[in-house]
């Protein structure tokens, strides 16, 4: 598109269109497919987001890493077993709306609306979505979804942020102490909150309930804060060795990341009246 600021250039990764952001204080890569940030680092820092070196960069295939947008459902669809996991948004090409410099930040906006394919999907409603990516000393990703239909709709969304860590087995996530969670590996039942931070011994796949807290990831080298808005659920995930090995685009790289996801899923799904909008946002910062 024309009219991009000098800090934003268009390019490709594999077969996928991207924009490269080289801002005054941070760099990033944003894929048009899925409006997915796949790289972000403030200048002077190593990569903050994990992206698999085995990610498949092909249209219609979910890219493993960065900040995939799960929308308009999360995980397996509740009633349609053949529907793609985490919704259609992450494997659909979005439109680059605009990009602008704002002080030290560079802001990129992308849009997605219903079309023939989405209206034939497991979530057939009319909608408009805008994803705003703010590339600065912090990374901001905000997904605004508007109901353009003539009836109420229920939508789930998550910002499935993959954070690069030295070794997940020596990483902790603080901020969710005392928060009950649904434990997916053991069948999805509710567990009471734990006294200490989350630690990773084997697969962890938890949906923390009723929390608006900022989570802090500490891998011994660096601390990352993940704040959020419009979200009362936080998902924490690492597949561990067995599930990691079974995923072609993860393999033995599973210790290198943890996902901390701002989410509005399950009982926290959003019901939108006609014309109503919801904004789900996350902000990632290096805090030490
Ligand atoms: O957010 C955690 C989760 O829902 C896990 O259950 C796990 O399957 C992960 O997302 C990755 O899902 P994907 O469809 O990207 O393989």
Boltz pocket constraint, residues with backbone or C-beta under 6 A from the ligand:
constraints:
  - pocket:
      binder: B
      contacts: [[A, 62], [A, 75], [A, 85], [A, 86], [A, 160], [A, 184], [A, 205], [A, 235], [A, 236], [A, 237], [A, 259], [A, 261]]
      max_distance: 6.0
